[in-house]
Amino acid sequence: MSFARISSPMTVKAHIEVPPILSESDMDRLRAYALLPTVSAQQRAWVEALESSAVVVDSAEIPPDVVTMNTTVECTTVDGADAHQWTLVYPDEADYLRGRLSVLSPAGIVLLGARRGQTVVCRPPSGVPIHYVVGEILLQPESQRMTGSSKPDSDPAPSD
């Protein structure tokens, strides 16, 4: 099953394929999850499709507007009828009622690597496509590490 990744909803005439951007560590861990016996053949196929289309980079090279693992993001359906705040997590950490969306769910797999403002198409088990617009990136671990690494560990103690 193919998951279309389309450009911003403002692009009416042409829907340009936008490749997802993943960190090497996220891709490595996702590959490992895909090998677990609890993962379905469909979920394995999603991971393989993602791997074949993604631009995989070092964590330090991830732009701040990209959904990575453990990113908290706001999404709305294109029609604005439904809004969600999700944190994208690995399956063993998922809790939909608490907003912790599994990367191996239909919505999770299309959000991974998507950029703010991008529209992604999710195909849930019902088969009826849902178009989500990636809104605000509320927290992205890669941006936190980059910001945190440029700050000193502690302020120097004042001398007496």
Protein Blocks (a to p, Z undefined) as FASTA:
>chain_A
ZZdddddfklmkbccdddddddfklmmmmmmmmmpmkbcfklmmmmmmmmmmpccddfkl
pcfkbccehiacddddfklmaccddddddfklgcfknopacfkbmklmmmgopaehiacd
dddfkopacdddddddfbdfklmmmmmmmpcfbdcdddZZ
